[in-house]
Amino acid sequence: MNKTLIRGSLAAAAAAAAVVAVAHGGAKHATEKCVPVAAWVIPGGKPVPGNDIIARASQQSVVLLGETHDSAEHHRWQLQSLAALHALRPDMVIGFEMFPRRVQPALDRWIQGDISAEEFLSASDWKNVWRVDPELYMPLFHFARMNRIPMVALNVDQKLTKEVTAKGFDAIPEERREGVTPAAAPSAAYVDFLLGVYREHEWDDKKKPEASPEDPEFRRFVESQQLWDRAMAQSLAEAAARPSGPLVVGIMGSGHIWHGWGVPHQLKDLGVTKVSSLLPWDQGRECGKLVAGVADAVFGVEAPASGTSKRPRLGVLIEPAPDGVRILKVEKGSVAEAAGLRDGDVVAEVAGQRAAQPADLSQAVQRQAPGTWLPLKIRRDSDTLEIVAKFPAAVP
């Protein structure tokens, strides 16, 4: 069953939660003293000249640039870093977490200049596989296209990730693993980190604060995260092994990089040891987290409030239906509940347009400005109803 949350896929939500859990846990401290804006700092050390950081990174096989997916400031930093690295190592490949391997032909056509931006987003199935505002990423894509830098899809299809979460990696036949090999065993620190994420995440509208490391469901959750890490590491390693020996840069969520637990750990298992991990560091992030080993270096950026794209939420769990989009669950206190939507309703039309798949509803919600109304035509049992979802004047 292809269940989709309006706010993003389950796997993406878990990855985002991992970043948030680390970024904002504990007491707040002013970060001007540890990572000033526009400064590079080696965790556990002192500020260092940016030229030194970039020069060292350019000598590696793989450079990982982290992000919080909806932070515009993080993507500006990534673009700046890409340009600096490209100046030193013009033979470059850029890998993106945002794309599953099945859309690689679309990335190739984009780099060759054969399709427009709109065609690229359609061919890469962006509205279904990522759903974050594409305008946050387009400057990176245009940079790659302008310089004819190959782009590589690092990820696997969400269906595989969800299947591993439900059944475990070993239960998936090898021919359906998209070429992903078994992951190296996670470190105890990574398991502890993911356990905190798992306990805080909402599973079917419930949290599991008492979950233990031996919980079978939690172990499958770990395997799903490792599937993601391993798949990206394999794609990066394959790119680094190209005959020309390019510098391979990975664009991905910081949770996959933090402390070297995720993708760097899998790269090492694959024999790729020349890896540099670089992260953006928001103003307002706890300085106590800036410990040795969290990354090779961090760069101070403005606080998220000045660079984060916030989108309205309808607040429903949905799945495809033969005649529209079925609502599996309505969140309490949501816009959907206030509008009168119920579990089991089938959305047939959104703003007068047919709702043929979950992405049609998701995209319509994302386009809504604060304070606007979204008309929906739904089927409830044998009745057809007109419902209006009213979005608040400000998105909290």
KAKA-V688933 format. One line per field, one symbol per residue. phi: phi as a letter, one per 30 degrees, with the letter a starting at -180 (. if undefined). psi: psi as a letter, one per 20 degrees, with the letter a starting at -180 (. if undefined). burial: # if it has 24 or more other ideal C-beta (glycine too) atoms within 12 Angstrom, else .. A space follows every 50 residues. Layout:
# KAKA-V688933
phi = ???
psi = ???
burial = ???
This chain:
# KAKA-V688933
phi = .ddbcedkdeddddddddddeddbdidcbdcedcbdeiccbdeibbebde edddddddcddbcccdaceccddddddddddedddddcbddbbccbedcd edceedddddddidbdddddddddhedccbidedddceeddddddechce cbdcccdeddedddedcjdddceedcchiddeddeddddddddddddddd ddchibcbdcecddeedddddeddddedededddddddddddediddccc caddddceiidcdeddddddjccdbccbbdbddjddddddcejdadabbd bddeecbcdccdbdibcbadbeclbdcdacddideddddjdbejdcdcbb hicdccaedddedddddddeiccbdbcbcbhcccbcbcccdddbdd
psi = pnppphjrqgghhggghggghhhjqaqqqpihihnqpjqppopibrqqph hgghgghiirhppporqphjohhhhggggggggghhhhmhnqpppphipq hijhhhgghghikiqrgghghghjkghhhgiqohhhihhgghggghjlpp ppohrrqhhgghhhhhhqghipqhijjkjprpqqpqqhhgggghgggghi qpoljqrmijqrhiphhghhgghhhhgggggggghghhhhjqhilrpppp orqhhihpjjhdghghgghjjoinppopqqoqpiqphiimqpihrhqqpp rqqhhijpopqqphlqprqqqhkbopohppqpjrhgghijqqpiqoohqo liqpnhrhhggghgghipqpjrqopppqpodjqpqpqppoqqhpo.
burial = .######################.......#..##.#.#####...#..# ..##.###.###########################..#..######### #.##.###.##........##.############.##########.#.## ###############...#..#....##.#..#..##..##.######## #.#.......#.....########################.....##### ####################.#.##############.##...####### ####..###############..########..###..#.#...###### ....#.##########.#.....#.####.......#.###.....
